[in-house]
Amino acid sequence: MQNLGHVNNNHNDDKVIDACSIFGAMNTLGHRFSGEGVIKAIANMHDRGNGLGGGFAIYGLYPEYTDLYAFHIMYLSQQGKQETEAFLKDNFKIFHQEDVPTRKTIKIINPPLVRRYFVDINMHQPDNALHNDYILDKVMQINTRLCDSFVFSSGKDMAVFKGVGYPEEIAEFFCLEQYKGYIWTSHGRFPTNTQGWWGGAHPFSILDWTVVHNGEISSYGINQRYLEGFGYHCTMQTDTEAIAYAVDLLVRKHKLPVEIMAKVFAPPFWDDIDRMPPKEHELVQALRQVYGSLMLNGPFAVLIAHHGELIGLTDRIRLRPLTIGEKGDMVYLSSEESAIRLVSPELDRAWIPMGGEPVITRLKIGNEQKDGSIKEAIPA
């Protein structure tokens, strides 16, 4: 009988490495920088994955198309491509489309076709909320109704690049050394309860929200059912997808502050709630009652990003690691401090956040240029 403890274990011992790795970096002045250091940092945590998933999210990488939605779509068949492109033509104004540039590597086998489309909406309403709801609806239609097509990135001036492989291999495949951004997040995956496939790699994204996750969400079923009531459909067969949609629902649609969102995902224990001052007790109790189905049960550490903000959060008792490092205008969030030190050996500050308490890094006000674009990084 096969010893299952040795599956995906090159050392043929009883140590099963199944931790996943996450890493994020943000320049708080909005300066765009190469992802070379991020790739190096996530590769340093190689042993936390098993090569069945890796990926990156980058913000500020499409300065020539800042006002357009950038759809990254993977196709598993030619029929899927034909159906989806006809759908896009009927529902959007397409300004530019192309295959996402890749290079042949010996490690990436049988990749799907990945194309990107820069589109706008054929509606005259100035209300951006309506535009975002329209995008959400069309993404869900493609992912649930069209054949062999998956939209895995749909925000403005940002994109996700992901697939089956170690993250450094995915970076090489997608030529990520050619891109610059002011926020980068990355992930190395070790699938536990779900299959390793291209759509199931991290980050998960909707609009300009992206999530990378280390851990296991045992509440996925109830989270998924709750989100379906608001028009979100989980099609990527991985628990982390539900977190991305829950973030969009709570922050964008329900307009809750990030700090309140964190209390929904990782609420205080009832014993702690009972000891809170009356107003805080009332708030947290109401959140548990209204959003109890969005509580994330199980061990987790997540990095949540969107334009202007990078957020780190762990479960209440910190069963998955997260370390924060600061150096000048750079902020790093990582599963391991060693990965941060590899990129920035002399940090101004490094610390481990409390369980359930969000670490929120925001773009400093006044650092966007008059045209709304992000400044180019200043060489050190």
N, C-alpha and C positions, 0 to 999 in steps of 0.2 A: 504493500500500500504506500502511496506517495505521502511523504511528510509535508503537509500543507504549510508548516512553519518555514519551509525552505523556498516557497514560491517567491519569485522576484528577489531572491536573496543570493547575490553573487558569492558571498562568503561561506555558503553552505553551513550556516550555524543556526542557532535558535533565536537570533536577534532579528525581529521583524521591524523594519524601519517604515513607519507609516504616518509621519508627522505633518507632511506638507510644509512648504516654505512660502513666506510672503515678505515683500520688501517694497517700500515706497520712498520716493524722494520728491521734495517740492522746494522750488526757489520762491520765497515769499515776496520778492520784488517783481516776480513775473518774468524774470530773465529765462530765455529758452536755453537748454543745455543738451548736449549729447547724452544718449543713454548708455555710453560705454561703461560708466561706473556702476549703473544699475544692473547691467548684464553681468558684470564681474561679481557684484554682490550676491545676486541670486544664484549664480553658478557656484559660489562658495558654499552654498547650502545644498549641493547636489545630492548628498546622501539622505536628505529628507524626502526625496521623491523617488519615483521608479521609472520615469521616462514615459508615462502614459498621459501626460498633460503638462503643458507649460504655456505661459502667455504674458502679454504686456498690455497696459493701457497708457496712452500718451495724450496729453492735453497741450494745445497750442501748436500742433504739427502741420496744420493746413492753413497758413496765413493767407494764401491766395484765394481761399474759399471760406472765409470766416463766417459769412452770412448764410451758408448753405448747409443743409443736413447731409452728413457723410454716411451713407449706408455701406457697410461691409457685409457682403452676403456670400455664404458658401453654398456651392451646388454639388449635389451628389449624382446628378444625371443631366444630360443635355435637355431632356424634357422639362426638368425643373427650371433650368436657365431660361428656356423659351417662354414658359408660362409666367415666370416672375418678371421678365423684362417687358412683356406685354402688359402686365399689371402695373408696373412702374410707369410706363408710358401713358396709361389711361388715368393715373391718379396723381402724377407729379409732372413738373417741368424739369427735365433732365438737362443740366448744363455741361456735365462731363462724365464720362464713364470709361473704365479701363480695368484690365486685370491688375490685381495688386502685385507689384513686382516681387518676384521670388528668385532664388538661385537653387540649382540642383545640389543636394547634399546627400551623402551616403546614409545619413541617419533618418531622414524623413522619407517614409515609404508610402506610396499611393495617396498623396494628399488630394483633397477635393479641389475643384476650381474655386478660387476666391476672387471676387470682383468688387470694385467700389464704384459708387454712384454719388455724384454731388447733385442734390435735388432741392427744389423749392416747392411750395404748396400753391396750388391754383385757387387761392381764396383772397379776398380783399380785406377781411377783417384785420384790424391792427392788433387784436388781442392775442398775445403770444401764448396764453394758456390754451386757447382754442387750437392753435397750430400744434402745440405739443400733444394735445389729446388726439388730434388727427393723426399725427405720426404714430402714437401709441397704437391706435386702432388699426392702422395699415400694417404695422409690424406684426401685430397679433394675427391679422388675416393671412399674411404670407407664411408665418410659422405654423399655422394650424390648418390652412386650407389648400395651400399650393404644394405641389409634388417636389420632394427632395430639395427644398430650399430653406435656408435658415438665416435670418438677419441677426447678426451677433454684435452689431455696433450701429448706432443710429443718431448720434449727437452731432453738434456743430463744432468744427475745429478740434475734433478729438477722434480717436479711433482705438479699437481693440485689435490685437494681432495674437492669435492663439492656435494651438493644434496639439497633436499627439507627438510628444517628444520632450526631452528635458528643455527647460527654458532657454538655455544658451543655444540649443539646437534650433529652437523656434526663432530666436533672434537672428541667427545666421540665415535661416531659410527665408525670412521676410526682409532681409537686408536692413535691419533696424539701425545699423550704424549710420544710415543715410538720414535719419530723422532727428529732429530736435523738438523738445517740449519743455514746459515749465513745471509739469507734474508727470512723473512716471510711477506706475505701480507694476508689480510683477508677481508671478506665482509659479511654484513648482508643485505638481500634484502627485499624490499617492492615493488613487481611488480605493475606497473601502467598500461601500455599499452600492456603488453605481459604476457602470462601465466606463472605461477610458476611450473616448472618441473625440473627434474634432470639435463638435458642438459642446461637449461636456467639459472641455478645458476652461480654466479661468483666465481672465476676468469674465464676469457676467455683466451685461449692460442693458440699459434702456434709456433712450435719449442721451443726456450726457452723464448719467450716473454709471459708475462702474464699481464692482465689488470683487475683491479677492478674499479667500476664506481658508483658514486652517482649522480643521475640526470636523464635527459631525452634528448635523441638525436633526435630532430625533423627532422634532415637532413638524417635520416637513409636510406631512399629510394634512394636518389641520391648518398650517400656514397656507398651503396651496389652495385648499377649499375656500378659505376666507378671501384670498386674493381673486379667485375666479368670480366672486360676487361683484367685483369692481372692474371686470373686463381684462384681467391679467391671466394668461394661460401659460403654464410651465411646460415647455416642449423639449428642453435640453437634457432631461433625465438626470438632473443633479440638484441636490438640495440648495445649493448656493444661489441658483437662479431666483428662488423665492425671496431671498434677502434683497436682491436688486429691485425687484418689483415692490416689495414692502417699503423700501426707502423712498421710491418715487411716489407711492400712495401717501405716505405719512408727511413727507416734507413738501413735495410739489403740489399735490392735490389737496391735502388736508391742512397744509401750511403750518405744520408743527415745527418748532425750532429743533435743531439737531440734538440739543441737550434733552429735549422731551422724547424725541425718537429713541434715544439711548435707553431711557427709562421704560419704553415699550418693549424693546428687544431684551434688555437685561434688568428687569424691575427688582427693587429691593425685596427681601424676604418679608413675609407677612409679619413676623415678629419685629422686624425693624420698622415696618410701616406703622405698627401700633404705637411705637415710641416717638413718632415724629410729631412736630408742632401741628396744631389743628389745620392750618392752611395747606401745608405740605402733605399732611396725611390725606386730606380731601382730594388733592390733585392726583397723588400717586394711586390712591384707591380707585378714582375714576378712570385712570388709564388702564388699570388692571381689569376693570369691568368692561370698558368699551373695546379695548384692543387686546384682550387676553389671548385671542387666537393668533396674534402675531408675536407673542413671546417666543424667543428662540431657546428651545430646550436642548441641552447638550453642551459639550465643550466647544468653544469657538474663540478665535481671534480673527477680526476682519479689518480690512482697510477699505474705506468707502471714499470715493473721489467724485468730484464734479468740478466745473470751472470755478476757480477761486478758492477751493477748499479741499483739504485732505484730512480724513477722520480715521482714528484708530479706536477700536473697542474690543474688549474681551468679555467673556461670560463673568458672572458675578463672583465666582471663586477662582477665576483665572487659571482654568485647566489647560489653556493653551498660552504660550509665551508671547509677549510683545515688549519690545524695547524701543525707546525713543532717544534720538541723538540730535543735537543742534550744533551747527558750526556756522557762524556768521548768519547769512540770510538763507542757509540751507537747513531743512529739517528732514530727518530720516526716521522711518518706522520699519521695524524688522523683527522677524522671528528670533534672530540671534544678534547679539551685540557685535560679534566677530565680523559679521558681514558689513556692518556700519563702519567699524574701525578699518576694514580693508579699503574702503572708499575714502574715509576721512579719519586718519589715525589720531589727530589731535582735536578732539571735540571740546566745545565750550561747556557742554552739559550732556549727561546721559542719565536716564532714569527708567524705572519700570512703573507704569501707571497702575492705579488701583483697579481691581476687578469691577467691571460694570460701569466704570467712569470713562467717558469719551475724552480722547485727546484730539483737539480741533486746531488745525493749522489753517490760517486764512491768508489770502493774498492781501498784502498791505494796501490800504486805500491810497489812490493817487498814482499807482504804478502802471496803469494802462495808458497807452498813448491816446491822443485825441481821436484817432480813427478807430479806437477800440481794439487795436491789435496789441500783441504782446511784444515787449522789447526783446532784442537779440541778446543772448548771454554775453557778458563782458569777460574775455579771457583772463584767467588768473595770472 
